[in-house]
Amino acid sequence: MSKYEQIIEWIFFNNYREADVVVPFTRDELALASSELGFARIKNLGDIPYSFRFRRNLPEAIQTTAPQNSEWIIVGTGIGKYAFRLASPGKIKPSSHSYPVKVPDATPEIVRLYASGTDEQALLTRVRYNRLVDIFTGLTCYSVQNHLRTTVSRIGQVEIDEIYVGVNKRGTHFILPCQAKSPGDQFGIAQVMQDIALCQERYPTAVCKPIALQFTNENKVAILELAVREENNILKLNVVQEKHYHLVPRSEISESELKMLIKNEPE
């Protein structure tokens, strides 16, 4: 078991009581746990909860205490403050059965040359050039910020891959925080919660639509709109809508496909 796993497990069981659905802890407890376990001083204590919020799975010993069909996650609750929360589910991934919509690839060839592959940066670039967020939402959208790292009062430090603003035909304003994932990764509820919290604090007059982006291969992109609700103190991660897009040369979209799309377009 790694040092991080031992520390987070010590903190959980030092605070957890049977039937708890929320288990708070603080940054100071991370230092205490490290000392109690005999580890040398860890310089970046905040990396421990960050790792389990976004990169690692919590130890099995912690998860076995969760009720059936639920799992423990870690959320930020303020600067230097955290909590284990029950979620159902804590993570989600795109459907493997969605039929992709063909979209003419508008990415400049020189950009494709230097932004090839399926990493998160290439994904954000391809989505931006092809206006896939506009197509997915039906809004006119503009990128206003990327790789934002800031602090939200009731969450603590947050990071967002890209933020779009959008407007609909009635003039309503929307704010769309986007998280980008490489193929095979999952979208976590903790990320969606922090995206929503930032939008509520920084953009209170705009409608928040959290967006998840993922390459399913180098030219196919899954886009999901996500939402979080709470039932009996258990957090629920939901997919509001999901679409898959296939970026192709115009020559690969046949006239019959275009006619079929026009025929199926709603009034």
N, C-alpha and C positions, 0 to 999 in steps of 0.2 A: 504494500500500500504506500502511495506517495506521501510526501510531507504535507501537501495541501489537503489530501484526503483525510489524513489523521487529524489535522487541525479542525477541519470543518465538521468531522464526525464528533470530535470532543465537544465542540461548541453546541451542536445539536442536542446531544444527550445530556449535556449539563443544564440545558434550558427546557427540554421537552418534557411534558407531562401527558399521560395517556388521554386521548380524545382531544388534544390541542389541534387547532386548525391554523393558528398563527403562532410562530415561535420567533420573537424578536431577539436581536443581538446587536452588539456595537463593535466598532473598530478596536476598542480597548480590549475586548474579549479575545480578539485574534492574537494580540500580543500575549495575553495571559495564557491562552491555550498553547502557544508556541513555547513559552517558558515552562509550563507544567509538563509538556511532553519532552523537554530537554533539548529543544532545537536551538541553534544559534539564531541570533536576532535576524528577522526577515525585514529587509529594507522597505519593500513595497507591499505592505500588508493588504492594501486595497486590491491587489491582484488576485488574492485568494477568493473572495466572493465574486469578483469579476469573472474569473475563470469558470466558476460553476454556474454563473448566470448565463454565459454566452458560449462557452467552449467545451466544457466537460460535463459529464453526467455525475450526479451526486452518488456517493457510495451506496452500495446495495443495502448495507445495514440501516441507513436512513430511510430508503425507499420502502423497505419491508414494513415500516410503521404506518404507511399511508393506507387509507381505506381502498377497497377494491375499485378499480377503474379510475384511480386518482394517483397523482405523483407529487412529490415535494419539488418546489422550485425556490430560488432565492430572488427577492426583489429589493430594490433600494427604497428606503423610507425617509431619507434625509441625508445630510452630510455626515458620513461616518456611521450611519445607521442602516440596518438591514433587517429582513425577516424571512424566515422560511414560511412559504404559503403553499396550501394545497391547490392543485390545478388539475383540470380534466378537459383536454389533455394539456400538458405543458409545452409540447412541441407539435408541429404539423408539417407535412410536406405536400407538394403538388400531387394531384391525381395522375395516375399513369394511364388513364383511359380517355383523356380529353383529346378531341380531334383538333389539330392545329389549323388556324386560319392563315392562309398565305398572304403575306404582305410584301410588296416590292421593296427590296433592300435599298435604302437611300444612303447607306453609309458610304462616304467617299472612299475610293480604293486606297488612297494613301493612308487614311485612318485605319482601314482594315489591316493594312500591312503592319502597322505599328501597334494595333490594339487587337491582335489576334488571340485566340485561345478562349477559355471559358472562366477566367478569373473575374472577380467582382468589378474591377476597373473596366475591363472589356465589356462586361454586361451593362454597366451604367452608360458607357459611351454609345453602344449600339441602340439601347432603348431611347436615348436622348435624340440621336440623329433620325431615328425612324418614328419619333413621336408616338411610341407605343402606349405611354401613359394617357395621352389624349384619346387614342383609339379605344383603349380599354374603358376609360371612364365616360367618354362622350363629352368631355370638357375641353376647353382650350387651356392648355397648361404651359407653364414657364418654369424652368429651373432657376431657383433663386439662391440656393446654398448647397454645397456638398461637403462631406466629411466634417460635419459640424460636431464640435465637442464643447459642451457647456454644462452648466449646473441648473437643475430644476429644484425648487425649494423642497418639495415633498418626496423627491426621488434621490437627489444627489447628482453625481456626474452622469451625463448621458452622452451617447454618440449616435449620430444619424448619418447614413450614407449619402442621402440626397433629399432635398425638400423642393417640391413643386408647389406653385400656387396655380389655381385654376378658376375659371369663371364659366358659368353656364349661360344659356340664352336669356335667362331672366335677370342676369346680373349678379346672381348669388356667388359669393367668394368661397373657395375651398382651399384647404391646406392639405398637402399630400406628402407625409413623411414616408420615404422609401427605404426599405432594407433589402440589400442585394446578397444573394447566396450563390456559391459555386455549386455545380451538380453534386447531388447526394447529401448536401447539408439540409438541415431542417430549420423552420422558422420557429422562434421561441416566443412564448407569451410575455416574458419579461421585457423583450425588445419592443413588442407592440405596446405594452403598458407605458414604457418610458416615452415612446413616440407620442402617444395620446396626451400624456402629462405635459410634455413640452409644448404641444400645440395649444392646449387649454391655457397655459400660462402666458405664452408669447403671442398667440394669435387668437384671442378669445372671441373675436367677431366672425371668424371663418369656420366653416364646417370641416371637421377633421375626417380624412379618409386614409387610414394606414394602408400602405401598399407594399406587397412582397414581390420581389423579382428573382427569378432563377433561370439560368440556362439549363435546358434539358439535354441539349447538345450545342455545338458551336453556332448553329443558326436557328435554334428553336428556343423560345422564351416563354416561360409560364409566369403569369401575373395573377396575383390574388389580392382581393381586398379583404382585410381581416378586421375582426372586432373582438372586444373582451367584455364579458358580462360576469356578474357574480351571483351565485345561488348558494344560500346557506353557508356563506364565507368561503365557498370553493370557487376559484376563478375558472372561467370557461373561455376557451379560445375557439372562435367560430370563423368560418369562411363565408363572407357575404356574397362574393361572386368570384369566379375563376375562369380565365381564358388562356389558351395557348396560341402562340403566333409562330409562324415559320417564315423567316426572312429569306426571300428567294429572288433571283433575277426576274425581271418582268417577263422574259421569254418563257418562264416556267409556269406562268398563270395562263391557262387556256381560255378561249372564248366561252366554251361550255361552262367552265367554272365561274366565270364572271356572270353569265346569264343565270346560273343557278343561285348565285349570291343575290342578284337583283330580284329574282323570283321570291326568295325567302326573306327579303328585307321587310320588316314590319311597317305598316302604314304610319 
